Amino acid sequence: MKQKAASRSIKILVAKLGLDGHDRGALVLCRAFRDAGMEVIYSGLFATPERIAQIAEDEDVDAVAMSLLNGAHGTLFPRVVKALKKKKINDVLIVGGGVIPDIDHPNLIKAGVTHVFGPGTTLPTIIENITTGVSKLRKI
């Protein structure tokens, strides 16, 4: 069971899904989240949605930040959401980012991704959205 105290730092899983070997952005995010006081878990490359859900469960994370640059976001992001729900993990913020066309954002949001961040989104904006989102979940 999660410790819901507001004073506990955010624990975030940074996930690199599928056959996407581009991890520079994800590693930049890991460092930015760490510098913002978050506890960071990195999935490593080529993770499956089921592996991400297992890590989220094992590590009892507050948020999952998915990164994808290969165009498979429409398939893999919803599969992560479904894998988390299958494990009855309903109190985790799910965000995604990468090279994701604006036209795909509504479908990802409908599938359960809370925020979608594209190229040019500033690190402070991403951190603020995650911090605010986790804070709201902790009040539920």
C-alpha angles and dihedrals in degrees: 000000000000120000100236097195111133090223094065113098119248115263110211132185114211106204130199106195135201126338095341113124095177105108105153093099093046091051091050088052091049090056094044092050091048091049088051089058099261125137106239130206116185119204096206122227129318099020121169122227089248091053091051091052090049092051090047090053096043094047096039092226127190095211142019116209110193122199123196132164102166101079097254094110092109090061106029102042093056090045089057090050090050092046090052092048090048087059089047091245101151103146099069126103110233119202133167138197146171135089096339120155114236089238089066096053097085093052091049091049090048089051091056106270105136099203134012117204122196135190113305096029106138121239092237089055092051093046092048092050092050094045092049093044094050091046090055092049091051090056092056 
